[in-house]
Amino acid sequence: AISTPRLYSNTIGRVIERNGFITTNSAFKKIISSAKRAIRISSPFLQKDVASKNSIPELEEIILMAFQRGCKFVILSREVYSKRATDLTWLIELSKKNGFSEKLEIFDYHKTKNGWKVDSSTHAKLIIADEEIAYIGSAELRLNSLYKNFEVGVILEGPKIIGLVELFDAMTTLAKKVY
């Protein structure tokens, strides 16, 4: 999956087309839309601007459809209590407003020493649907990753996904539950 700066050249476009790459926003939509039971997202940033016209304008609808299918969303982020509390408000409000608050869990993994020096934190960017398919790459669910930055990721399918699920779930046991 590829995200390119909005000002990319025709040369980059030809490389993307010739190699059959898909866009990162297409990859994200495909993975979330394919889930039947659970969607796990690890992202230091998860901002509402991802649902803008230049990113994934239908993201809220895709998330609601996943909730309606019975999917649970588990989010692993960082600095949710301090710097990024408002980044996830839109997702909490979306789940509450539509009666799915029990289908959303948010974890914060960011440990500091002396109140400011980072000791350990999450920086992983991945989206996993059930134990079937996953995106691993540099892009996050935010406008900059899908519209302004050069980002690269891969979609994986198969038995290795079970190991990713296990790893993700282990990280949430080390994190602080926020919601």
C-alpha positions as CSV (number, residue, x, y, z in Angstrom):
1,A,0.0,0.0,0.0
2,I,1.3,3.4,-0.9
3,S,0.5,7.0,0.1
4,T,2.1,9.7,-1.8
5,P,2.3,13.5,-1.2
6,R,-0.5,15.2,-3.0
7,L,2.1,17.0,-5.1
8,Y,3.8,13.9,-6.4
9,S,5.2,13.7,-9.9
10,N,3.8,11.7,-12.9
11,T,6.9,9.5,-12.6
12,I,5.8,8.3,-9.1
13,G,2.3,7.8,-10.5
14,R,3.6,5.6,-13.3
15,V,5.7,3.5,-10.9
16,I,2.6,3.0,-8.7
17,E,0.4,2.0,-11.6
18,R,3.0,-0.2,-13.3
19,N,3.6,-2.2,-10.1
20,G,-0.1,-2.6,-9.2
21,F,0.3,-0.8,-5.8
22,I,-2.9,0.2,-4.0
23,T,-3.4,3.3,-2.0
24,T,-3.1,3.2,1.8
25,N,-6.6,4.5,2.2
26,S,-7.9,1.7,0.0
27,A,-5.9,-0.8,2.1
28,F,-7.4,0.6,5.4
29,K,-10.9,0.5,4.0
30,K,-10.5,-3.1,2.7
31,I,-9.2,-4.3,6.1
32,I,-11.8,-2.6,8.3
33,S,-14.6,-3.6,5.9
34,S,-13.5,-7.2,5.9
35,A,-13.6,-7.7,9.6
36,K,-16.4,-9.9,11.1
37,R,-15.4,-10.0,14.8
38,A,-12.5,-7.7,15.8
39,I,-10.4,-4.8,14.5
40,R,-7.2,-4.1,16.3
41,I,-5.5,-0.8,15.5
42,S,-2.1,0.3,16.8
43,S,-1.3,3.9,16.0
44,P,0.4,6.7,17.9
45,F,-2.0,9.1,16.1
46,L,-5.7,8.4,15.3
47,Q,-7.1,11.8,14.4
48,K,-10.6,12.8,13.2
49,D,-9.0,14.6,10.2
50,V,-8.6,11.1,8.7
51,A,-12.3,11.3,7.8
52,S,-11.8,14.5,5.8
53,K,-12.5,14.7,2.0
54,N,-8.8,14.3,1.3
55,S,-8.4,11.1,3.3
56,I,-11.2,8.6,4.0
57,P,-14.4,10.7,4.0
58,E,-16.5,7.5,4.5
59,L,-14.5,6.2,7.4
60,E,-17.1,6.9,10.1
61,E,-19.7,5.0,7.9
62,I,-17.2,2.1,7.5
63,I,-16.6,2.0,11.3
64,L,-20.4,2.1,12.0
65,M,-20.9,-0.8,9.5
66,A,-18.2,-2.8,11.3
67,F,-19.9,-2.1,14.7
68,Q,-23.2,-3.2,13.2
69,R,-21.6,-6.5,12.0
70,G,-20.7,-7.1,15.7
71,C,-17.0,-6.0,15.4
72,K,-15.1,-4.9,18.5
73,F,-12.5,-2.2,18.0
74,V,-9.4,-2.3,20.2
75,I,-7.1,0.7,19.9
76,L,-3.5,0.9,21.1
77,S,-2.2,4.4,21.1
78,R,0.1,6.6,23.2
79,E,-0.1,9.7,25.4
80,V,-3.9,9.5,25.4
81,Y,-4.0,11.0,28.9
82,S,-1.7,13.9,28.2
83,K,-1.1,15.2,24.6
84,R,-3.6,13.2,22.5
85,A,-6.8,12.9,24.6
86,T,-8.8,14.9,22.0
87,D,-7.5,12.8,19.1
88,L,-9.7,9.9,20.1
89,T,-12.8,11.8,21.3
90,W,-14.4,11.5,17.8
91,L,-14.2,7.7,17.9
92,I,-15.6,7.5,21.5
93,E,-18.4,9.9,20.6
94,L,-19.2,7.9,17.4
95,S,-19.5,4.6,19.4
96,K,-21.6,6.2,22.2
97,K,-23.9,8.1,19.9
98,N,-24.7,4.9,18.0
99,G,-25.0,2.5,21.0
100,F,-21.7,0.7,20.5
101,S,-19.6,2.0,23.4
102,E,-19.2,-1.5,24.8
103,K,-17.6,-2.5,21.4
104,L,-14.7,0.0,21.8
105,E,-11.6,-0.4,24.0
106,I,-8.7,2.1,24.0
107,F,-5.3,1.5,25.6
108,D,-2.4,3.9,26.2
109,Y,1.1,2.6,26.1
110,H,3.5,5.4,27.0
111,K,5.8,5.2,29.9
112,T,8.0,8.0,31.2
113,K,10.8,8.4,33.7
114,N,10.9,11.5,35.9
115,G,7.6,12.6,34.4
116,W,8.9,13.6,31.0
117,K,11.7,11.3,29.6
118,V,10.3,8.5,27.4
119,D,11.1,5.1,28.8
120,S,8.9,3.0,26.5
121,S,6.1,3.8,24.1
122,T,4.2,2.4,21.1
123,H,5.1,3.6,17.7
124,A,3.7,0.6,15.7
125,K,1.3,1.2,12.9
126,L,-0.9,-1.7,12.1
127,I,-4.5,-2.6,11.5
128,I,-5.7,-6.2,12.0
129,A,-9.0,-7.6,11.0
130,D,-9.9,-10.8,12.9
131,E,-7.0,-13.2,12.4
132,E,-7.2,-12.9,8.7
133,I,-5.7,-9.8,7.2
134,A,-3.4,-7.0,8.4
135,Y,-1.7,-3.8,7.3
136,I,1.8,-3.1,8.6
137,G,3.5,0.1,7.5
138,S,4.4,3.7,8.2
139,A,0.9,5.2,7.7
140,E,-1.5,6.1,10.5
141,L,-5.1,6.9,10.5
142,R,-4.7,10.7,10.0
143,L,-4.7,13.1,7.2
144,N,-1.0,13.6,7.0
145,S,-0.4,9.9,6.4
146,L,-3.0,9.6,3.7
147,Y,-2.6,12.9,1.9
148,K,0.6,14.7,2.6
149,N,3.3,12.1,3.4
150,F,5.1,9.4,1.5
151,E,4.1,6.2,3.3
152,V,4.7,2.6,2.5
153,G,3.0,-0.5,4.0
154,V,2.1,-4.1,3.2
155,I,-1.0,-6.2,3.5
156,L,-0.5,-9.6,5.0
157,E,-2.8,-12.6,5.0
158,G,-2.4,-16.1,6.4
159,P,-1.2,-17.8,9.6
160,K,1.3,-15.1,10.5
161,I,-1.7,-12.8,11.4
162,I,-2.4,-15.0,14.4
163,G,1.0,-14.1,15.8
164,L,0.4,-10.4,15.2
165,V,-2.9,-10.7,17.1
166,E,-1.1,-12.4,19.9
167,L,1.6,-9.7,20.0
168,F,-1.0,-6.9,19.9
169,D,-3.0,-8.4,22.7
170,A,0.2,-8.9,24.8
171,M,1.0,-5.2,24.3
172,T,-2.5,-4.2,25.6
173,T,-1.8,-6.1,28.8
174,L,1.2,-3.8,29.4
175,A,-0.8,-0.7,28.5
176,K,-3.3,1.4,30.6
177,K,-6.9,1.0,29.7
178,V,-8.3,4.4,28.9
179,Y,-11.8,3.5,27.7
